[in-house]
Amino acid sequence: MEGVVEKPDVIGALFGQTEGLFAPELDLRELQKSGRIGRIEINLDSKQDKTTGNINIPTSLDRVSTAIIAASIESINRIGPCKAKVFLSKIEDIRDARRRLIIDRAKEVLRKWTVETMPGTDEIFREVSEMLRLARVEKYGPEGLTAGPELSSAKKIIVVEGRADVVSLLRAGIQNTIAVEGAKIPQSIIKICKEREATAFLDGDRGGDLILKELLQVTTIKYVARAPRGKEVEDLTFKEIEKALKDKVPVEQEKEKVKEKPKPVKKERRKKLVPKQFVDLSTELTGTLEAVLLDKEMKQVDRMPVRELAEKLQKVKDVDTVVFDGVITQRLVDIASAQNINYLVAARVSKAMKQPLKLKLITFDEIQSQP
C-alpha cells in the first residue's frame, strides 16, 4: 500500500470493510467472539513511504466458510488513509500438517517394530488375516456333509442337525462344526466322533430328541447341548448359543434321562375330522423329519426335509396344506399365513403361539379320517 499505516489501521479495515457483507455467522466480529476465529496476527514493514506485510488469521471454520472469509478480506481496498491491495498468499490446514507428522512417526514406529519382531510378524499377520476373512462352510466325508472350516484340524467338534445350524454357529465365530443332515446318522459322523471329543448341539424340539436318540445309539459323543425348548439352533442369538454350549452336560447324564423318563400318560384328545390324506401322511412321515406340500386337490406338490421347509414355503405358490414331522413354530405360522396356506399339520405345536386368523393348526394326535 502507498503510505505508512499501523496495525490498528489494518484491524479497523478488516472489521470495518467486511462488516455487513454476509449474515452474522460469517461476520468477523461475531466469529471472533464465539472463538471460531483466533487472535489475528499482523506483521508490517514500512519503507520509502510504502507499507507491506502479512495477516495471519487462524480459524476453525469449514472449508467453504474459510474460503468466503478469505475472499471478503481480499476485497479490502483501503487501509487508514491509504489505498491498499490485499491478496491471499495461502490457506493451510494445520490438521493436514499434523496428520503428516503422525503418519511419518507411525512409519518410523512400524519400521522399528518390524525389524525387532521380524521372526513372528508373518505368522501373526496370516493368523489375523484368517480371523478377518469371512469363514465359509465346507464339505466333509464321502457324504459331502456341511462342516465348518476348522473341523479337520480341531480336537473338539460340535455336531449339529443341518446346514443352517453350521452357518449360524459360523456367524458366532464357531468353526469346528459338522451337520448330520438327516434322521439317519452318516458314517462320517460315527467315525469322527470316535476320533474327537464331540458335543451334540441340537434343536429344542421333537426332531432334536429323535436325532439325540440316534446319536446315543451309534456314536461316542461326550457332551450334549440343547437349544431352549421350542427353539432351533439356527434361530438362536450369539448369547443363547454361548449359554447353551456353556450348559452342556455329559452324555451319561442324557442316557440316564432316557432310561428314567417315564412313559407319558396319554390324554384323551378330541379327534378332528380331516381328509384321509392327512392321516395317511401323518403315519408315513412320523420319524422321518420330512415335509409334504399339498394343493387344494390334495395332490402332492413337493417333498423335502423339515429343515428346508421355511425357506421353501416363501417361494412356492398354490399350496393349500403342509404336513410335516416337526414342530409348528411362530415363524412357520407367519410364513404360511402370508402365503395363504389353509392347514399346517405337524407332530406338535410350539407353546406361546399367536393364534392365526384363517390358518388351521392340527397335530398328528388330533386327526382322524372322515367316515
C-alpha positions as CSV (number, residue, x, y, z in Angstrom):
1,M,0.0,0.0,0.0
2,E,1.1,3.6,-0.6
3,G,1.8,5.4,2.6
4,V,2.6,4.4,6.2
5,V,-0.1,2.6,8.3
6,E,0.0,0.8,11.6
7,K,-1.6,-2.3,13.0
8,P,-4.8,-0.6,14.3
9,D,-5.4,0.7,10.8
10,V,-5.3,-2.8,9.4
11,I,-7.5,-4.2,12.2
12,G,-10.0,-1.4,11.5
13,A,-10.1,-2.2,7.8
14,L,-10.5,-5.9,8.4
15,F,-13.6,-5.5,10.6
16,G,-15.0,-2.3,9.0
17,Q,-14.8,-3.2,5.4
18,T,-16.1,-6.8,5.8
19,E,-18.9,-5.9,8.2
20,G,-22.4,-6.5,6.9
21,L,-21.3,-8.3,3.7
22,F,-22.8,-11.6,4.8
23,A,-25.0,-13.0,7.5
24,P,-23.9,-12.8,11.2
25,E,-22.5,-16.3,11.1
26,L,-19.8,-15.0,8.6
27,D,-19.1,-11.7,10.4
28,L,-15.5,-11.4,11.7
29,R,-16.5,-9.7,14.9
30,E,-19.1,-12.4,15.7
31,L,-16.8,-15.2,14.7
32,Q,-14.0,-13.9,17.0
33,K,-16.5,-13.5,19.9
34,S,-17.6,-17.1,19.5
35,G,-14.0,-18.3,19.2
36,R,-14.3,-19.6,15.6
37,I,-11.6,-17.1,14.6
38,G,-8.5,-16.8,16.8
39,R,-6.1,-14.0,17.5
40,I,-5.3,-12.1,14.3
41,E,-1.5,-11.6,13.8
42,I,-0.3,-8.7,11.7
43,N,3.3,-8.0,10.6
44,L,4.1,-4.7,8.8
45,D,7.2,-3.3,7.2
46,S,7.3,0.4,6.0
47,K,10.0,1.6,3.6
48,Q,10.1,4.7,1.3
49,D,6.5,5.7,2.0
50,K,5.2,2.2,1.3
51,T,4.0,-0.5,3.6
52,T,3.9,-4.2,3.1
53,G,3.1,-7.0,5.5
54,N,1.1,-10.2,6.1
55,I,-2.0,-11.0,8.0
56,N,-2.4,-14.4,9.7
57,I,-6.0,-15.4,10.7
58,P,-6.4,-18.8,12.5
59,T,-9.9,-20.3,12.0
60,S,-11.8,-23.4,12.9
61,L,-14.5,-22.9,10.2
62,D,-15.3,-25.4,7.5
63,R,-13.6,-25.1,4.1
64,V,-16.5,-23.3,2.4
65,S,-16.8,-20.6,5.2
66,T,-13.0,-20.2,5.3
67,A,-12.9,-19.6,1.5
68,I,-15.6,-17.0,1.8
69,I,-13.8,-15.1,4.6
70,A,-10.6,-15.1,2.6
71,A,-12.3,-13.7,-0.5
72,S,-14.0,-11.0,1.6
73,I,-10.7,-9.9,3.1
74,E,-9.2,-9.7,-0.4
75,S,-11.9,-7.2,-1.3
76,I,-10.4,-4.6,1.1
77,N,-9.1,-1.6,-1.0
78,R,-8.2,1.0,1.7
79,I,-6.4,0.8,5.0
80,G,-6.5,4.0,7.0
81,P,-6.0,7.0,4.7
82,C,-4.1,4.9,2.1
83,K,-5.1,2.8,-0.9
84,A,-4.3,-0.8,-0.4
85,K,-4.3,-4.1,-2.1
86,V,-4.8,-7.4,-0.2
87,F,-4.3,-10.8,-1.8
88,L,-4.4,-14.4,-0.5
89,S,-1.0,-15.9,-0.1
90,K,-2.1,-19.4,1.0
91,I,-4.6,-21.4,3.0
92,E,-3.1,-24.1,5.1
93,D,-5.0,-26.8,7.1
94,I,-2.8,-27.3,10.1
95,R,-4.6,-30.7,10.7
96,D,-3.0,-31.9,7.4
97,A,0.4,-30.9,8.6
98,R,-0.3,-32.7,11.9
99,R,-1.5,-35.8,10.1
100,R,1.7,-35.8,8.0
101,L,3.8,-35.7,11.2
102,I,1.7,-38.6,12.7
103,I,2.0,-40.7,9.5
104,D,5.8,-40.1,9.4
105,R,6.1,-41.1,13.0
106,A,3.8,-44.1,12.5
107,K,6.1,-45.3,9.7
108,E,9.1,-45.0,11.9
109,V,7.4,-46.9,14.7
110,L,6.3,-49.7,12.3
111,R,9.7,-50.0,10.7
112,K,11.4,-50.3,14.1
113,W,8.7,-52.7,15.3
114,T,9.0,-54.9,12.2
115,V,12.8,-55.0,12.4
116,E,12.7,-56.0,16.1
117,T,9.9,-58.6,15.7
118,M,10.6,-60.0,12.2
119,P,10.7,-63.7,13.1
120,G,7.0,-63.7,14.2
121,T,5.5,-61.0,12.0
122,D,4.5,-63.1,9.0
123,E,2.8,-65.7,11.1
124,I,0.9,-63.2,13.2
125,F,-0.3,-61.4,10.0
126,R,-1.6,-64.6,8.5
127,E,-3.4,-65.5,11.6
128,V,-5.1,-62.1,12.0
129,S,-6.0,-62.1,8.3
130,E,-7.7,-65.5,8.6
131,M,-9.7,-64.2,11.5
132,L,-10.8,-61.2,9.5
133,R,-11.7,-63.4,6.5
134,L,-15.4,-64.5,6.4
135,A,-15.4,-68.2,7.1
136,R,-17.2,-70.4,4.6
137,V,-18.8,-73.8,5.0
138,E,-17.0,-76.8,3.6
139,K,-17.9,-80.3,2.6
140,Y,-16.7,-83.3,4.7
141,G,-16.5,-87.0,4.0
142,P,-17.9,-89.1,1.2
143,E,-21.5,-87.9,2.1
144,G,-20.4,-84.3,1.5
145,L,-21.7,-83.2,4.9
146,T,-21.8,-79.5,5.6
147,A,-18.9,-78.5,8.0
148,G,-17.0,-75.6,9.4
149,P,-13.6,-74.7,8.0
150,E,-11.8,-75.8,11.2
151,L,-13.4,-79.2,11.6
152,S,-10.4,-81.2,10.1
153,S,-7.9,-79.6,12.5
154,A,-10.0,-79.3,15.7
155,K,-9.6,-81.7,18.5
156,K,-13.1,-80.9,19.8
157,I,-16.0,-80.8,17.4
158,I,-19.7,-79.8,17.6
159,V,-22.4,-82.0,15.8
160,V,-25.5,-80.1,14.7
161,E,-28.6,-81.1,12.8
162,G,-28.4,-79.1,9.5
163,R,-26.6,-76.7,7.2
164,A,-28.4,-73.7,8.7
165,D,-27.1,-74.6,12.1
166,V,-23.5,-74.7,10.8
167,V,-23.9,-71.3,9.2
168,S,-25.5,-69.9,12.4
169,L,-22.5,-71.1,14.5
170,L,-20.1,-69.7,11.9
171,R,-21.6,-66.2,12.4
172,A,-20.9,-66.7,16.1
173,G,-17.3,-67.5,15.4
174,I,-17.6,-71.3,16.0
175,Q,-16.0,-73.1,13.1
176,N,-15.4,-76.7,14.3
177,T,-18.9,-77.9,13.3
178,I,-20.5,-80.7,11.2
179,A,-24.1,-81.3,10.3
180,V,-25.9,-84.7,10.4
181,E,-28.3,-83.5,7.6
182,G,-31.0,-86.2,8.2
183,A,-32.6,-88.6,10.6
184,K,-30.0,-91.3,9.9
185,I,-26.5,-90.8,11.3
186,P,-23.9,-90.8,8.5
187,Q,-20.8,-93.0,8.8
188,S,-18.6,-89.9,8.7
189,I,-20.2,-88.7,11.9
190,I,-19.8,-92.0,13.6
191,K,-16.1,-92.2,12.6
192,I,-15.2,-88.6,13.6
193,C,-17.0,-88.9,17.0
194,K,-14.7,-91.8,17.8
195,E,-11.6,-89.8,17.0
196,R,-12.5,-86.4,18.6
197,E,-14.2,-85.1,21.6
198,A,-17.7,-84.5,20.2
199,T,-20.6,-82.3,21.6
200,A,-24.1,-82.7,20.1
201,F,-25.8,-79.3,19.8
202,L,-29.4,-80.0,18.9
203,D,-32.7,-78.2,18.5
204,G,-35.1,-78.0,21.5
205,D,-37.9,-79.9,19.7
206,R,-39.0,-83.4,18.9
207,G,-36.6,-83.5,15.9
208,G,-33.7,-82.8,18.3
209,D,-35.0,-85.6,20.6
210,L,-35.1,-88.1,17.8
211,I,-31.6,-87.3,16.5
212,L,-30.2,-87.4,20.1
213,K,-31.6,-90.9,20.5
214,E,-29.9,-92.0,17.2
215,L,-26.6,-90.4,18.3
216,L,-26.7,-92.1,21.6
217,Q,-27.1,-95.5,19.9
218,V,-24.4,-95.3,17.2
219,T,-21.8,-92.7,18.2
220,T,-19.5,-91.9,21.1
221,I,-20.4,-88.3,21.7
222,K,-19.1,-86.9,25.0
223,Y,-21.5,-84.0,25.7
224,V,-25.0,-82.8,24.8
225,A,-26.1,-79.2,24.4
226,R,-29.7,-78.2,23.6
227,A,-31.4,-75.1,22.3
228,P,-34.2,-73.8,24.6
229,R,-37.3,-75.8,24.4
230,G,-39.3,-75.0,21.2
231,K,-36.3,-73.2,19.6
232,E,-34.0,-74.2,16.8
233,V,-30.2,-73.7,16.8
234,E,-30.3,-71.7,13.6
235,D,-32.6,-69.1,15.3
236,L,-30.5,-68.5,18.4
237,T,-28.7,-65.3,19.2
238,F,-25.0,-65.3,20.0
239,K,-25.7,-65.1,23.7
240,E,-28.1,-68.0,23.5
241,I,-25.6,-70.1,21.6
242,E,-22.9,-69.3,24.1
243,K,-25.2,-70.2,27.1
244,A,-26.4,-73.4,25.5
245,L,-22.8,-74.6,24.9
246,K,-21.7,-73.5,28.4
247,D,-24.6,-75.5,29.9
248,K,-23.8,-78.7,28.0
249,V,-24.0,-81.9,30.1
250,P,-22.1,-85.2,29.9
251,V,-23.7,-87.8,27.6
252,E,-24.0,-90.2,30.6
253,Q,-26.5,-87.8,32.1
254,E,-28.6,-87.8,29.0
255,K,-28.6,-91.5,28.8
256,E,-29.9,-91.7,32.4
257,K,-32.7,-89.3,31.5
258,V,-33.7,-91.6,28.6
259,K,-33.7,-94.6,30.9
260,E,-35.6,-93.0,33.7
261,K,-38.0,-91.0,31.6
262,P,-41.5,-92.2,32.5
263,K,-43.9,-93.0,29.7
264,P,-46.2,-90.1,29.3
265,V,-49.8,-90.6,30.3
266,K,-51.9,-90.3,27.1
267,K,-54.6,-87.8,27.5
268,E,-57.8,-88.2,25.6
269,R,-57.8,-85.7,22.8
270,R,-60.8,-84.6,20.8
271,K,-60.3,-86.0,17.4
272,K,-60.7,-83.7,14.3
273,L,-62.3,-84.8,11.1
274,V,-59.9,-84.2,8.3
275,P,-59.2,-85.6,4.8
276,K,-57.8,-89.1,4.7
277,Q,-54.6,-87.9,3.0
278,F,-53.8,-86.0,6.3
279,V,-54.0,-89.3,8.3
280,D,-52.0,-91.3,5.8
281,L,-49.3,-88.7,5.5
282,S,-49.0,-88.3,9.3
283,T,-48.4,-92.0,9.7
284,E,-46.0,-92.1,6.7
285,L,-43.9,-89.1,7.9
286,T,-43.6,-89.9,11.6
287,G,-39.9,-90.3,12.4
288,T,-38.7,-89.1,9.0
289,L,-38.2,-85.4,9.8
290,E,-39.7,-84.7,6.3
291,A,-42.5,-82.4,5.0
292,V,-45.0,-82.8,2.2
293,L,-46.8,-79.9,0.4
294,L,-50.3,-80.4,-1.0
295,D,-52.5,-78.3,-3.3
296,K,-56.3,-77.8,-3.0
297,E,-57.0,-81.1,-4.7
298,M,-54.8,-82.9,-2.1
299,K,-52.2,-83.7,-4.7
300,Q,-48.5,-83.7,-3.7
301,V,-46.7,-80.6,-4.8
302,D,-43.3,-81.2,-3.2
303,R,-41.4,-83.2,-0.5
304,M,-38.4,-82.1,1.4
305,P,-36.5,-82.3,4.8
306,V,-38.2,-80.2,7.5
307,R,-35.1,-78.0,7.9
308,E,-35.7,-76.7,4.4
309,L,-39.4,-76.1,4.9
310,A,-39.4,-72.4,6.0
311,E,-37.2,-71.3,3.1
312,K,-39.2,-73.4,0.6
313,L,-42.6,-72.0,1.7
314,Q,-41.5,-68.5,0.9
315,K,-41.0,-69.4,-2.7
316,V,-43.9,-71.8,-3.6
317,K,-47.4,-70.9,-4.8
318,D,-50.8,-72.7,-4.8
319,V,-50.1,-74.7,-1.7
320,D,-53.1,-75.4,0.5
321,T,-51.7,-77.8,3.1
322,V,-48.4,-78.6,4.7
323,V,-47.9,-81.9,6.6
324,F,-44.6,-82.4,8.3
325,D,-42.8,-84.4,11.1
326,G,-41.8,-81.4,13.2
327,V,-43.0,-78.5,15.4
328,I,-45.3,-75.7,14.2
329,T,-43.4,-72.6,15.2
330,Q,-44.4,-68.9,15.1
331,R,-42.1,-68.4,12.2
332,L,-43.8,-71.1,10.1
333,V,-47.2,-69.7,11.0
334,D,-46.2,-66.3,9.8
335,I,-44.9,-67.6,6.5
336,A,-47.9,-69.8,5.9
337,S,-50.3,-67.0,6.6
338,A,-48.5,-64.7,4.2
339,Q,-48.7,-67.5,1.5
340,N,-52.5,-68.0,2.1
341,I,-52.0,-71.6,3.2
342,N,-55.0,-73.1,5.0
343,Y,-53.6,-76.1,7.0
344,L,-50.4,-76.8,8.9
345,V,-50.4,-80.4,10.1
346,A,-47.5,-81.5,12.3
347,A,-46.3,-83.6,15.2
348,R,-46.5,-80.8,17.7
349,V,-47.4,-77.1,18.1
350,S,-44.9,-74.8,19.9
351,K,-46.0,-73.2,23.2
352,A,-47.0,-69.5,23.4
353,M,-48.2,-69.5,19.8
354,K,-50.1,-66.4,18.5
355,Q,-53.3,-67.9,17.0
356,P,-53.7,-67.1,13.3
357,L,-57.0,-65.9,12.0
358,K,-57.5,-68.2,8.9
359,L,-54.7,-70.8,9.2
360,K,-55.7,-74.1,10.9
361,L,-53.1,-75.8,13.1
362,I,-53.5,-79.6,13.6
363,T,-51.4,-82.1,15.4
364,F,-51.0,-85.8,14.4
365,D,-52.8,-86.8,17.6
366,E,-55.8,-84.8,16.8
367,I,-56.8,-86.1,13.4
368,Q,-58.8,-89.0,12.0
369,S,-60.2,-89.6,8.6
370,Q,-63.7,-88.7,7.6
371,P,-66.1,-91.7,7.6
